[in-house]
Amino acid sequence: MEDKTLNKSVNDYVNSLEKVLGKRKQWKEFAFPLLIKTLHEIRENHDIGWHVQELNWLMNNKAVNISFETFPKSLVDKWIGSKDIEFIKGAALVFSQKYNGDVAVFIIYPDVAESAIESNIKDIGTYNPNELNENFIMNKVILFLEEIIVWEENVIKHKVGF
């Protein structure tokens, strides 16, 4: 007994798995190395206290992020001696491989217990790994900086008691 509808569904399923494997291969061979290279170059060319981190999580999924670790060196002299400045670490721009091979891009804001901000994660989007290039990555870093600037300037307004 042969059912043409079942055969079509089986073939569609196998084709979908082939697409996933193709995107995962694209991530491994192209997107991930490009992200590492480009984010390291950005960090080295713009020393504002951030670092690049490679993450392996959930068995075979990988991610890379650029996040703020220290106060920018260019402002350290202005900061020393001042007791009213608080540097909050933890902001990150994350590029994460999804199970289906797509790349999820999101921003993680610093976790401030006193903040009334509802979520500390902002979803930027999900992209096919072949969409990534240096310009794409640079634009996401620019968006990240713009978001963090707004966050930095407004977090005090959202603290309880202010």
C-alpha positions, 0 to 999 in steps of 0.5 A: 500500500502506497500513499502519495500524501505520506510519501510527499510528507516524508520527502518534505520532512527529509528536505526540512532536515537537510535545510537545517543541516545546511544552515548548521554547517553554514553557522559552523564554517562561516557565521561563527568564525566571522562573528568571532573575528569581527567582534574581536576586531571591534573590541580591539579597535574600540577599547571601551571595556568590553570583551568577546565571549564564546559560549557552548550551551545546550549540547551542540548550540553555540553563541558568541557575545560582546559584553561590557566588563570594565569601565572604559580606560579613557574615563578611569582618570575621571572616575578615580576619586569619585564615589558617586559613580556606579559601573554596572556590568552585564550588558551583552549583544548575543549571537546564538545558534538555534536548533534549526541553524538560524541565528538569534540576535538579542541584547541582554541588559544589566540586571539591576535589582532596583530597576522597574524595567520589565525585561532585561532581554530585547530580541533583535531578530532571527536570521539565516546564517548566510545573511551575516557579514561584517556590515550586518555584525557592525550594524548590530553592534551599533544598535546595541550601543544605541540601546545601552546608551538609552538604558544607561541614561534612563536606568536611574529614572527607573530605580525604586525610590527616585 
